[in-house]
């Protein structure tokens, strides 16, 4: 009997990335320091970086979304040093596992942007939500430049209103949920989530990389 490859989803949050990988053909187990009652798959409450030192022989791949507040544009510059710098440690530990991996973070974070993704690349022209993905196998895409039509909005904070800094509509819960393809999260969880369409696309490449398609 064919079995689905198993992916370890670190800093899993409420499961936006996990759902995309699941749709691409993976079974997923999440790890997060905070209990995630709405995570749609099995999860373990634990330190995500410590999980990279566990015995991982049953896993086929790893996804890692380190805390992004140190690099996010919405974090005031004078507060960024208060937030952890986890990317280099995550990369070092992931390499040691010998498994293929993906590290995701916000634009400007110290990741190699093998893939840059935004809503407009996935038939979501109103969603401005760029994320960078570094992959152990140096994935690449030839895609059209980011282009938004109509009243574009972003997913950040608590939603609603207008950003004078970015000149952009902040969206409300219904808009966020519809645009991101996520109907099980709160506003706070949505503001930290990855749209499943992003990782479904990456998961397809990852499935090819590990020889499952």
C-alpha angles and dihedrals in degrees: 000000000000114000128199117249114253122237126197110220110201123196081014100176113182094333113264093137092040093057091054093052090047090054089049090058107273131122108223138210117189132210125196135157089228123060110254108202093180096050103126097217137044113297141180123217103226144109106295095213092051088053088066088066094053124102101275104175093125092058126088099194145358134227118196127190106179119197107286103196093100090063104028119117090223092061110089110247093238090057101047095089089061091068124077123264100219105152100087092047092047092051093048093050093044091054090053092057091065090222126121111260145186125209116197130194146140125289111281095029116129095262126116102248099225087157126025113193134187135165094259090064091062103047092275100114095168097052116093104190113132118186131177124221126197114197131195090227095049096245117201139191134193103214136156117264117272109278129174129193131196123002102345120199138188133221110235141116115003097320134244131080132049133295110227089189095056099024090230138128111249096212130219133254095271092050092046094048094047096044096046095044092236121127102166104063138089121235091262092051092046091052089061099038134106114227107249090231089070096055094037086062093045090044090058090056090044092052089054091047093055092044100249097128 
